[in-house]
Amino acid sequence: MATTAITTPSLANIYWKETKYELLRSLRLQVYTFSVIGFPVMFYILFGLFITRGQTLSNLSASTYLLATYGTFGIMGASLFGTAGALSAERGLGWLQVKRASPMPAIAYFTAKIVKGVIFSIVVVLCLLALGIAFGNVHISFFTALRLILFLAAGSLPFCAMGLAIGYFAGPNSAPSVINMIYLPLSFCSGLWVPFMFLPKFLQQLAHFLPSYHLSQLALGAIGAGRNEPNWIHWIALAIFTALCIAVALYGERRDEGKLYG
């Protein structure tokens, strides 16, 4: 009698497929792709390549300086909308209940969303770099550009964690508004739109408590425009912020599980 062998997919294959289909899903949502990539690109073209053309900031061309700040702005958007928006929508549709009922490790679901956020963040930074080098007379070495990309890619992780925390408490219809109510003020108060040195004094003091400020300073430091603050201060601040967001997300996940199975 012939027997059919039942194969169990490897853990690596499960993570790979979950990430692959998460990326494909997002790429098919043209509104998402355009917003997370198109908005920072449009802002950089407008302010970095046209309005401030020929000006200097912190002894660098404005197009080079704004490459770091709009890069930070771009990875924040990609990370927050890629995690919070998707998570809140899928919670509303009951998709998380299906995932819980399946044998797939729960962590694979969240890993896929974080990896997607990091990938989209890198794409945003690469687009800004290409525009700056081609049209903005940005002259930075390959290693400086690589350092900037790596810093911003690593800096997307705290905002992915923040997105998971928001996604567990925002409804599917209110999530975009909640994200923007957090994302846009953070960007302005951290000097991502208006250079930090031009912000009012009270905002400059407030900025030290914001994760977006610490990431932007790491990015600016990578291109030689930082405020001479030690990098370890910024990394520690981002690590603490990430841990807090993960704790909030875990609380939200357990709260949802208690409502379903309590």
C-alpha positions as CSV (number, residue, x, y, z in Angstrom):
1,M,0.0,0.0,0.0
2,A,1.4,3.3,-1.0
3,T,1.9,5.9,1.8
4,T,2.0,9.6,1.4
5,A,4.8,11.3,3.4
6,I,3.8,14.4,5.3
7,T,6.5,16.9,5.4
8,T,6.7,19.6,8.1
9,P,8.0,22.9,6.8
10,S,11.1,24.2,8.4
11,L,11.0,27.2,10.8
12,A,13.1,29.2,8.4
13,N,10.7,28.5,5.5
14,I,7.8,29.6,7.6
15,Y,9.5,32.9,8.4
16,W,10.5,33.4,4.8
17,K,7.0,32.7,3.4
18,E,5.3,35.0,6.0
19,T,7.7,37.8,5.1
20,K,7.4,37.2,1.4
21,Y,3.6,37.4,1.4
22,E,3.6,40.4,3.7
23,L,5.8,42.2,1.2
24,L,3.7,41.2,-1.8
25,R,0.6,42.3,0.0
26,S,2.0,45.7,0.7
27,L,3.4,46.1,-2.8
28,R,-0.1,45.5,-4.2
29,L,-1.5,48.2,-2.0
30,Q,-0.4,51.1,-4.2
31,V,-1.7,53.7,-1.8
32,Y,0.7,52.4,0.9
33,T,3.7,52.1,-1.4
34,F,3.1,55.7,-2.8
35,S,2.6,57.2,0.7
36,V,5.6,55.7,2.5
37,I,8.0,56.3,-0.4
38,G,6.4,59.1,-2.3
39,F,5.8,61.6,0.6
40,P,9.5,61.8,1.8
41,V,10.7,61.9,-1.8
42,M,8.3,64.8,-2.7
43,F,9.3,66.7,0.5
44,Y,13.0,66.2,-0.3
45,I,12.6,67.3,-3.9
46,L,10.7,70.4,-2.8
47,F,12.8,71.5,0.1
48,G,16.2,69.8,-0.5
49,L,16.5,70.3,-4.3
50,F,14.5,73.5,-5.0
51,I,13.7,75.8,-2.1
52,T,17.1,75.5,-0.3
53,R,19.2,75.0,-3.4
54,G,22.7,76.6,-3.0
55,Q,22.2,77.1,0.7
56,T,24.3,75.6,3.5
57,L,23.4,74.1,6.9
58,S,26.1,73.1,9.4
59,N,28.8,73.6,6.9
60,L,27.1,71.2,4.4
61,S,25.0,71.8,1.4
62,A,21.3,72.0,2.4
63,S,20.6,69.0,0.1
64,T,23.1,66.9,2.0
65,Y,21.8,68.0,5.5
66,L,18.2,67.4,4.5
67,L,19.1,64.0,3.2
68,A,19.6,62.8,6.8
69,T,16.5,64.6,8.2
70,Y,14.1,63.6,5.5
71,G,15.6,60.1,5.5
72,T,14.6,59.9,9.2
73,F,11.2,61.2,8.3
74,G,10.8,58.6,5.6
75,I,11.8,55.6,7.7
76,M,9.4,56.7,10.5
77,G,6.5,56.7,8.0
78,A,7.5,53.3,6.5
79,S,7.9,51.7,9.9
80,L,4.7,53.2,11.6
81,F,2.3,52.7,8.7
82,G,3.8,49.3,7.8
83,T,3.2,47.9,11.3
84,A,0.5,49.9,13.0
85,G,-1.7,50.3,10.0
86,A,-1.5,46.7,8.9
87,L,-1.9,45.3,12.5
88,S,-4.9,47.4,13.4
89,A,-6.6,46.5,10.1
90,E,-6.0,42.8,10.5
91,R,-7.2,42.9,14.1
92,G,-10.4,44.4,12.9
93,L,-10.9,41.8,10.2
94,G,-10.3,38.9,12.7
95,W,-7.2,37.8,10.8
96,L,-5.2,37.6,14.1
97,Q,-7.6,35.0,15.4
98,V,-7.0,32.9,12.3
99,K,-3.2,33.3,12.9
100,R,-3.6,32.2,16.5
101,A,-5.5,29.1,15.5
102,S,-2.8,28.1,13.0
103,P,0.4,26.2,14.0
104,M,2.5,29.1,12.7
105,P,4.7,30.7,15.4
106,A,3.2,34.0,16.5
107,I,6.6,35.7,16.3
108,A,6.8,35.0,12.6
109,Y,3.7,37.3,12.0
110,F,5.4,40.2,13.8
111,T,8.8,39.5,12.4
112,A,7.4,39.7,8.8
113,K,5.9,43.2,9.6
114,I,9.2,44.4,11.1
115,V,11.3,43.1,8.2
116,K,8.9,44.8,5.8
117,G,9.2,48.1,7.6
118,V,13.0,47.8,7.5
119,I,13.0,47.0,3.8
120,F,10.7,49.9,2.9
121,S,12.9,52.2,5.0
122,I,16.0,51.2,3.1
123,V,14.2,51.8,-0.2
124,V,13.2,55.3,1.0
125,V,16.8,56.2,1.9
126,L,18.2,54.8,-1.4
127,C,15.7,56.9,-3.3
128,L,16.7,60.1,-1.4
129,L,20.4,59.3,-1.9
130,A,19.9,58.8,-5.7
131,L,18.0,62.0,-6.0
132,G,20.5,64.0,-3.9
133,I,23.5,62.6,-5.8
134,A,21.9,63.0,-9.3
135,F,20.2,66.4,-8.8
136,G,21.3,68.0,-5.5
137,N,25.1,68.0,-5.8
138,V,25.4,65.7,-2.8
139,H,29.0,64.6,-2.5
140,I,29.5,61.9,0.1
141,S,31.7,58.9,0.1
142,F,30.5,55.4,-0.4
143,F,31.2,54.5,3.2
144,T,29.4,57.7,4.5
145,A,26.4,56.7,2.4
146,L,26.6,53.1,3.7
147,R,26.9,54.4,7.3
148,L,23.8,56.6,6.8
149,I,21.8,53.7,5.4
150,L,22.8,51.3,8.2
151,F,22.0,53.9,10.9
152,L,18.6,54.6,9.5
153,A,17.8,50.9,8.8
154,A,18.7,50.1,12.5
155,G,16.7,53.2,13.6
156,S,13.6,51.9,11.9
157,L,13.3,49.1,14.5
158,P,12.2,51.4,17.4
159,F,9.4,52.8,15.2
160,C,8.4,49.4,14.1
161,A,8.0,48.6,17.8
162,M,6.1,51.8,18.3
163,G,3.8,50.8,15.4
164,L,3.1,47.4,17.0
165,A,2.1,49.2,20.2
166,I,-0.2,51.6,18.3
167,G,-1.7,48.8,16.3
168,Y,-2.9,47.0,19.4
169,F,-4.8,50.0,20.7
170,A,-6.0,51.8,17.6
171,G,-9.0,50.6,15.6
172,P,-8.8,49.8,11.9
173,N,-10.6,53.0,10.9
174,S,-8.8,55.3,13.4
175,A,-5.3,53.9,13.0
176,P,-4.2,56.2,10.1
177,S,-5.3,59.3,12.0
178,V,-3.7,58.1,15.2
179,I,-0.4,57.5,13.4
180,N,-0.4,60.9,11.8
181,M,-1.2,62.6,15.1
182,I,1.9,61.0,16.5
183,Y,4.2,60.9,13.4
184,L,3.8,64.5,12.2
185,P,4.3,66.3,15.5
186,L,7.3,64.1,16.3
187,S,8.8,65.0,12.9
188,F,8.4,68.7,13.4
189,C,9.5,68.9,17.0
190,S,12.6,66.9,16.2
191,G,13.8,69.2,13.5
192,L,13.1,67.0,10.6
193,W,11.2,69.6,8.6
194,V,12.7,72.8,10.1
195,P,16.4,72.3,10.9
196,F,16.9,71.8,14.6
197,M,18.9,75.0,15.1
198,F,16.0,77.1,13.9
199,L,13.4,75.6,16.3
200,P,12.3,77.6,19.3
201,K,14.3,77.0,22.5
202,F,11.5,75.1,24.3
203,L,11.1,72.7,21.3
204,Q,14.9,72.2,21.3
205,Q,14.7,71.1,24.9
206,L,11.6,68.9,24.3
207,A,13.3,67.2,21.4
208,H,15.8,65.4,23.7
209,F,12.9,63.3,24.9
210,L,11.8,62.2,21.5
211,P,13.1,59.1,19.6
212,S,12.9,60.9,16.3
213,Y,15.4,63.5,17.6
214,H,17.9,60.8,18.6
215,L,17.7,59.0,15.3
216,S,18.0,62.2,13.3
217,Q,21.1,63.1,15.3
218,L,22.6,59.7,14.5
219,A,21.8,60.2,10.8
220,L,23.2,63.8,10.8
221,G,26.3,62.6,12.6
222,A,26.8,59.9,9.9
223,I,27.2,62.7,7.3
224,G,29.2,65.0,9.6
225,A,26.4,67.4,10.6
226,G,25.6,66.2,14.1
227,R,25.7,68.3,17.3
228,N,28.8,66.6,18.7
229,E,26.7,64.5,21.1
230,P,28.1,60.9,21.8
231,N,26.3,58.3,19.6
232,W,25.9,56.0,22.6
233,I,23.5,58.4,24.2
234,H,21.2,58.3,21.1
235,W,21.5,54.5,20.8
236,I,20.6,54.0,24.5
237,A,17.6,56.4,24.2
238,L,16.4,54.4,21.2
239,A,16.9,51.1,23.0
240,I,14.9,52.3,26.0
241,F,12.1,53.6,23.7
242,T,12.0,50.2,21.9
243,A,11.8,48.2,25.1
244,L,8.9,50.4,26.3
245,C,7.0,50.0,23.0
246,I,7.5,46.3,23.0
247,A,6.2,46.1,26.6
248,V,3.1,48.1,25.5
249,A,2.6,45.9,22.5
250,L,2.9,42.7,24.6
251,Y,0.3,44.1,27.0
252,G,-2.0,44.8,24.1
253,E,-1.5,41.3,22.7
254,R,-2.3,39.7,26.0
255,R,-5.3,42.0,26.5
256,D,-6.7,40.9,23.1
257,E,-6.0,37.2,23.9
258,G,-7.8,37.6,27.3
259,K,-10.9,39.0,25.6
260,L,-11.0,36.1,23.1
261,Y,-10.1,33.2,25.4
262,G,-10.6,34.6,28.9
